[in-house]
């Protein structure tokens, strides 16, 4: 079997996984312990009002009939309407209003984890038993061990008191007024996303004028502390695994053969060591990318990001089942898509993928 046939097979197998996951979501919503009618009515609950809402929402229909309608709605992109948080508003529209903040947070978290963790891990692996190796390894262990919620609280406290701390050591610095005047704990203003072409035509609106409200620089400053917290554990994990992968690759037979052929160190590192050391990192990067893009409820709460993680928590707490179900369906689709991306990366990086072995 060729590797591209193997990849196509993996894509086809993802369909029943997606079907099973959405089925579980339906059972959790409509066969779970939460009564949506009680959540909607609250203290105004009466038997007549409850019966009317059940009839309007179709909750009096048999479970199998609701299941067929639910699957057809998902297949057509209809994720229902919010019952409690935004009554009558389509769930997709509610999610879209909160998604940019989580995407902005996840994007920078992934970049921090990849472009800091992997290079440091490769540097430590290429220079074993040196001061840089010990420092990078120790830093990776520390970052990996620190809980996100603890680091978030500590960082918020330090940034909130940055002016007082700087005054004690004889400096003039305040995080709230550095580069751009922003609050430490505040949702990022992503207004520059609403007119990207206009921002390109008039860059002074979002980059040259750093103090403008809703600028790129302001949004970046507002999200960087939370991104550092969310990407810290992944950064330490990728650093540690990257170091181990490089050490194993350097001691492999094909690297020794390349050295015996007289290839330069640069060619050996970039053509043989780097590419093969990426193979064990692929599942780590893709697996953690889902967690980062999904956001962290605690991190979003501490930094007041108010993204998808916060929205999911509120939907479950308030019994907004269609909105919670739409978010779970979205998470399943993202997870399956990331698994497909992982298989694609495996197919590109490792030419041995898909070939049967005796």
N, C-alpha and C positions, 0 to 999 in steps of 0.2 A: 504494500500500500504506500503510495507516495505521500509526502507530508501535506500536500494541499488537499488530497482526498481525505486525509486524516482530519484536517481542519474543517472541511465541509461536513464530515461526520459529526464532529463536536458541535457544530452550529445546529445541525438537525436534532441532536440529542438534547439541546437546550430547550426545545419547544415543550416536551412533556414536563421538564423541570419547572418551566414558567407556568404551565397549566396547573401543576400540583400546588405551587406556591400560592397562586391566586385562589384556588379552592380552599386552602387553609385560611386565607384572609376572609373569605366569605363566611366560613364556619365560626371564626372568631368574632365576627361582627354580628351576624344574625342568629347564631346559636350560642352565643356567649352569655355571661352572667349580667351584662349591663342592659338595663331596660331603657331604650331610647326615648320612650314616651315620658317616663319619669324625669329624664334629663332635660327634655324640652319644656315640660310644664313646670317643673320645680314645685314651689309651694302652692301653685295654682292648680294642682292636680285634682281633677274630678272624674268620675267614671264616664260621664257623657263626653267630656273633652278628650279623654284618653281614647275612647272608642272612635271619635271623629278623626283624631290624628292617625290612629292605626289604619283606618280606612283610606285616608288621604295618602299615606306613605306606602300603602300596600303591604303592611305588616300582618294583615289578617289572611293573606294568601298562604297556600301550602309552601313548605320550605323548598321543595324541589322546583316549584314554579318561580320562586324568587331567585333560586340559584341560576336557572336558565336565563332569566332576565338580567341578572348581575353579570354573567359571563358575556352576554351579547352587548351589554353596555360597555364593558371593558374593551371588548374587541373593536367597538366603534369609537373608542376614545371618550365615552361619556362616563365620567367618574362620579356622577351624582351631584347633589347640592348639599351645602353645609346646613345642618339643622340647628346648631346652637351658636357657634362663634360668629358666623356671618349668615344668618338665616336667609334662605332663598338664593344665595349667591353660589354659582358653580364652584365645585371643589377645586377644579383646575385653576380657576381664576384666583382663588384664595391662596393656593400653593404658589402660584406665579408671583404674587405680591411679596411673598416671604423668601422665595428661592434665591434671588440674586445675592442676598446677604450671605447665605450659607455657601453658595458657589464661590463668592469672593473670598470667604474665609478658607474654604477647602482648597482653592487654587493656590493661595500663598502658603498654606500648610504643606501641601504636596511639594511645592518648589523648595521650601526650606529643608524638608526631609531628604529630598533627592540630591539637591545641589550642595548640601553641606555634609550630610551623612555618608553618601557613597564616596565622594572624593576623599574624605578623611579616612574612611575605611580602607580604600585602595592605597592611600599613602602609607597607612600603618602596615598593610600587608606587604608593600614593596620595600619597607624599611623596618624589618622586624627587629625587636630587642634593642631599639634605640630610644632616645629621650622622646622623640616625636611619637613613636609607637606607644610608649607607656602613657603619655599625656592624652593621646586620642582614645586609647582603650579605656583609661580611667574616666574620661569625659563621657564616653558612650555608656558606660555602666551607670554613671550618676544620672544622666539624662533619662536613661531607660527606667531607672528605679523611682524617679520622682513622680508621684501621682499628679494627674492633670489638674484636679480641683485644688490641690494644695498649692501648686505652682501658680495657678491663676490668682488665687487670693493673695499670695505673697507679691506677685508682680503688680497687681492693682494697688496694693498698699504702698509699694515702693514708688510707683509712678505718681500716685496721688500726693505723696510727700516729697517729690523730687526737688522742689524748690527749697524746702527746709533742709534736706540732706545735703544739697549742694552748698547751701550757705554755711553749714557746719564745717565743711572741708575747704571753704574759701573760694567757691566757684559761683558763677551766676548762670544757673540753668533751671529750666522748668519744662517738664515734658508737655504740659498743656499749651505752652506758648512756643515751643521749639519748632521752627520751620513753618508750621501752620497752627493757628489757634484752634484747638479742638479740646473736647472733654476727654478724660481718661476712659470713662465708662459711658459709651454712647453707641447707638447703631450707626454703622458707616453710611454716609450720604453718597449714594451711587447715581447722582443726577447726571453725571457726565456720560453714563451709559445710554441715556434716553436720546441723545443726539450725537452718536459717534462721528458721523460724517461732518457735522458742524464743528465738532471738536478738532477734527483733522484740518478743516478749512481755517479755523481760527484757534490755533493752539494756545493763544494767550488766555483763552477762557478756561482752560483746565490744567495747564502746566506752567506757563510763564508767570501767571499770577498765582502764587502758591497759597495766598490767603483767601482766595475766593471760595465761597461756600459751595460744596458739591464738587470740588476739583479732584482730579486724580490723586494728587499728592496728599490732600486731606483724607481721602478715603483709604489710601495706603497707610497713612500714619494711624488711623483709627483701627485698622484691622491687624497690623503687624504684631502687637502684643498678644492678642488672642491666637494668631497663627503660630507664633513661637511656642506658646503653651500646647496647642493642639498637635503640632508637628514634632514636639520634643521627643516623645517616646518613640515615634517612628524613626526619627533621625538617629537616636542611639541604637535602635535595633538594626537599621540598615548599615550603620557604621561597624557594628560588631560582626554581622554576617558577611559584609563585604570584605573585612580583613581576613576572616577564615577562608572565604572563597578564593581570595588571591593567593594565600599561602598554599592551599591545596593545589591550585592551578600551577603555581611556580614549580612545585615538586613533581609534576606529572611527567610522563615519559615523552610526550610530544614536545614539551618545552625543552627538555634536555636534548632531544634530537635537533630542534631548531638552533640551540646554542652550538651543537657540534657542527652544524652546517655553516657556522660563521655569521649568522644573521645578527644585525645590530640590536642593541638592547631596546631601542625605540620600536623597531618592527616587532620584536618579540612581545613587548608589553601591549602595544595597540592591536596587533593582529591576532595574537594567541591568548595572552593572559586576560586582557580586558574583556574581550568578547565572551570567552568561556566562563569568566568569573561572574558575568551578568546572569547566567542561566539560573543559579539558585536564588538570585535576587528578584527574579520576575514574579514569583508568587508572593513574595514579601511586599513588593511595591504595589502590585495590583490589589492584594488583600487589604493593605492598610489604606490605599487610596479610597476604597469604599467607606471605611470608617471615617476618614478625614472629610470626604465630600458629603457624607451623611451628617457631619457635624457632631458636636458633643453638646448634650443638653446642659451639662454643668458649665462648660466653658461659655456657651452662648448666654447662659443666665448670669454668670459672674460679670462678663463684659457687656451685658445688655445688648447682644447682637440681635436677638429676636429674629432668628431664622427658622429654618424648617424643623430643627431639633426642638426649639421652644414651641413651635406651632403643634408638633406631634404630641408633646407633653400636655398642652392645653386641650387638644382635641380628645385625648384619652381621659383626662381628668374631668372634663365637662360632659362626656358622653356623646360627643359629636361623631357618631359612628361612620357616616359616609366620608367625612373628612379624614378621619383616622385610617379608614380602609383605603382611601385614595393614596394617602401617604405610604402605606404599607405596600400597595401595588407598585408605586413608584420606586420604592426601595428594592423590591424584588427585580424589577426591570433593570435598574442600575446594576444590581449585583450580577445578574445573568450577563449583562453587557460587558461588565468588567471581566468576568470569566472568559467570555469570547475573546476579549482583547488580550487576556493572558495567553490563551491558546495561539492567537495570532503572533504574539511576540515570541513564544516558544518556536513556532514554525519558522519565523524569520531568523532568529538567532542560532538555533540548533538544527542543522540539516539532518540530524539523526532521528528527529521526531517523526513518528509515523511508520518507520520501517520495522517490520517484524523481525524478531530475533529468535534464533533456534534455541 
